[in-house]
Amino acid sequence: MMRLRSTLTTITVASLLAACASGPRPVAPAAPASPAAPASPAAQPSAPPQPTAIRWVRGSAEHEAALLQAFGLATRLVEQQAATRAPGTWAVISDADETLIDNSEYMKERAALGLPFTRPTWKAWCARRSATPLAGALEFAARVRALGGRLAIVTNRTGDECPDTEANLRAIGLPFDALLCRVSQTQLGKESRFSAVEAGTAAPGLPPLEVVLYVGDNVFDFPGLRQEHRDSKEKLAAFGSRFVIIPNPMYGSWEGLPER
């Protein structure tokens, strides 16, 4: 019995000594952690959809066709008038914006930012001198001049925008004889400037002229017309003979009218 105990003790001590000699068992290294997936960048806000009216003006075949149709009609009308008038005695009065020149790029840029028209941004646009001619406008203006007529542009761009406007028109090769801007922010009506063309006070060296045709994109571009005349066939009867309208669904004096 004593020998057995001695033997067991010897075995136990030997086992402990062997364990101490070998040291702790190595621990298998942990598998490297998978790199964290990069955080997805913050979603960029998408640009607001471009309004249908701007898309139509900038990209549709219908808008291009309507312009060519309008200026084709305007050309035929002045050819008829010129046949019975002496050169230098008659004139065409035309608006500028969205009639002869295209500002839809400005409208597109504002819409992309989700922002409306403002006077400072419009003034900056005028200073860029980036408006382009609308289809048929250059040919029409040149035809008026070739027939012996004068082209007076009556625009509601303000006086401080007038020099840049004139430079823009010259740069695109649009010929004209007078450019009449409005003299104040509140002068929206054009009647006094229409009268100046007829009276010979529109520009130095320009005599009194008989106005045979008005071209514009808004009822204010035509003498005696306002939005309230939309239901008057009598008031609108001159369209197609003495008045020619250019389509502009982007903006105008019709904005804010009650729905029908």
Secondary structure as GFF3:
##gff-version 3
##sequence-region A 1 260
A	DSSP	alpha_helix	2	22	.	.	.	ID=ss1
A	DSSP	alpha_helix	52	59	.	.	.	ID=ss2
A	DSSP	alpha_helix	61	82	.	.	.	ID=ss3
A	DSSP	beta_strand	90	94	.	.	.	ID=ss4
A	DSSP	beta_strand	101	102	.	.	.	ID=ss5
A	DSSP	alpha_helix	104	112	.	.	.	ID=ss6
A	DSSP	alpha_helix	119	128	.	.	.	ID=ss7
A	DSSP	beta_strand	132	133	.	.	.	ID=ss8
A	DSSP	alpha_helix	137	146	.	.	.	ID=ss9
A	DSSP	beta_strand	150	158	.	.	.	ID=ss10
A	DSSP	three_ten_helix	159	161	.	.	.	ID=ss11
A	DSSP	alpha_helix	162	171	.	.	.	ID=ss12
A	DSSP	beta_strand	178	182	.	.	.	ID=ss13
A	DSSP	alpha_helix	191	199	.	.	.	ID=ss14
A	DSSP	beta_strand	210	216	.	.	.	ID=ss15
A	DSSP	three_ten_helix	219	221	.	.	.	ID=ss16
A	DSSP	three_ten_helix	227	231	.	.	.	ID=ss17
A	DSSP	beta_strand	243	245	.	.	.	ID=ss18
###
